[in-house]
Amino acid sequence: MSGIFQQWLPILILMLMVVLRIESFNVDITYVESAVAKGAVCLDGSPPAYHFDKGFGAGANSWLIQIEGGGWCNNVTTCLARKNTRLGSSKQMIKQIAFSGILSNKPQFNPDFYNWNRIKVRYCDGASFTGDIEAVNPATNLHYRGARVFLAVIEDLFAKGMKNAENAILSGCSAGGLASILHCDSFKALFTTGTKVKCFSDAGYFINARDVAGGLHIADFYSDVVRTHGSAKNLPASCSSRLNPGLCFFPQYVMQGIRTPIFIVNAAYDSWQIKNILAPGVADPHGIWHSCKLDILKCSGSQIEAMQGFRSEFLYAFSKIGASPARGYFINSCYAHCQTEMQETWLSADSPALDGKTIAEATGDWFYDRKPFQKIDCPYPCDNTCHNRVFDPHEHPLI
Ligand SMILES: *[C@@H]1O[C@H](CO)[C@@H](O)[C@H](O)[C@H]1NC(C)=O
């Protein structure tokens, strides 16, 4: 038995390597040099950047923008710490990145969008592309210009043909998923009525919940982000005209005002939200949550109970999305964060599913108006299609 296994093992490994290679491919970086003259720059003043894979065949005139995630910086200290990293400077970004999942160019991996123009916009401002402060303090050289970066990138893509798109999707994951919600209507407004425009947010539905110590950690944090970056004027006016702008970073206060069709993918036990909203380090000084945050199987009964409470709050905040069929959603009960950029969770033989539909199928059905999709999973641990995340204790918790 073990002899046979040993004999086949190298072949299995080889096959796995071949499969993994086909599943993703590398796409070169493009710097938007023309943005610099408009003051549309990354935190350190460098030009913004994206990775672009050209559409072909029937998809040649359709455009999918995927905004990269990577947390936020909320004050001078944290923005300085980010400034000279890939999340604050295009000088620090790697020159090629792998496209897979929703960015794949193969019909078997990405049946509805594989032949579209696919763009991954690099995140380099630290405020989900909402900031705009003219002044630059020479002592820090920090540029809070995310909103300008977003516009400059779109203008650059318009010049490359997106202006006359037949279909366009603004999507993103995590902080990028939040950007796709916050910019959804203003993105749609840039197109003529001839373009079918929709938005798509993966793991961007961050909720305003108390942490395990009873504090308002995330609300304070977002309020600092909005103040530091001067974001208020670039948040949806339907929210900022009636609420404190700091709150308008939360989708639950913004969604009601959004008029463009939008699809939300989120785990009700989103791992970033459990780690940073429910049980952030400041609310857990003794590290009781440490191993649970790394692996949901290590959570105690009372921690699971707290997470069930978080799910209830999530679903309440999510109910603000409304019932319109133009809004699609896929809310599963996994311990996950960002499920569309990885082939395993977007579309594969064992990827997450709700009522038998993968995220890729649900998204395609919704975009092309084949069928509405609005599904919320039963509570943990009912769903055996989940790919629950297990984190390395040394991993940086930004994404
Ligand atoms: C900046 O924000 C971080 C993270 O919330 C916090 O720990 C730190 O105290 C803040 N620093 C200042 C100077 O406000």
Ligand as a Chemical Component Dictionary entry (heavy atoms), coordinates in Angstrom:
data_LIG
# 
_chem_comp.id                   LIG 
_chem_comp.type                 NON-POLYMER 
_chem_comp.pdbx_formal_charge   0 
_chem_comp.three_letter_code    LIG 
# 
loop_
_chem_comp_atom.comp_id 
_chem_comp_atom.atom_id 
_chem_comp_atom.alt_atom_id 
_chem_comp_atom.type_symbol 
_chem_comp_atom.charge 
_chem_comp_atom.model_Cartn_x 
_chem_comp_atom.model_Cartn_y 
_chem_comp_atom.model_Cartn_z 
_chem_comp_atom.pdbx_ordinal 
LIG C1 C1 C 0 -2.581 55.900 15.694 1  
LIG O1 O1 O 0 -3.448 54.794 15.540 2  
LIG C2 C2 C 0 -2.995 53.623 16.172 3  
LIG C3 C3 C 0 -3.905 52.485 15.750 4  
LIG O2 O2 O 0 -5.243 52.769 16.069 5  
LIG C4 C4 C 0 -2.928 53.844 17.678 6  
LIG O3 O3 O 0 -2.455 52.676 18.309 7  
LIG C5 C5 C 0 -2.012 55.006 17.956 8  
LIG O4 O4 O 0 -2.066 55.313 19.340 9  
LIG C6 C6 C 0 -2.419 56.242 17.163 10 
LIG N1 N1 N 0 -1.387 57.244 17.297 11 
LIG C7 C7 C 0 -1.650 58.532 17.501 12 
LIG C8 C8 C 0 -0.472 59.423 17.583 13 
LIG O5 O5 O 0 -2.786 58.958 17.610 14 
# 
loop_
_chem_comp_bond.comp_id 
_chem_comp_bond.atom_id_1 
_chem_comp_bond.atom_id_2 
_chem_comp_bond.value_order 
_chem_comp_bond.pdbx_ordinal 
LIG C1 O1 SING 1  
LIG C1 C6 SING 2  
LIG O1 C2 SING 3  
LIG C2 C3 SING 4  
LIG C2 C4 SING 5  
LIG C3 O2 SING 6  
LIG C4 O3 SING 7  
LIG C4 C5 SING 8  
LIG C5 O4 SING 9  
LIG C5 C6 SING 10 
LIG C6 N1 SING 11 
LIG N1 C7 SING 12 
LIG C7 C8 SING 13 
LIG C7 O5 DOUB 14 
# 
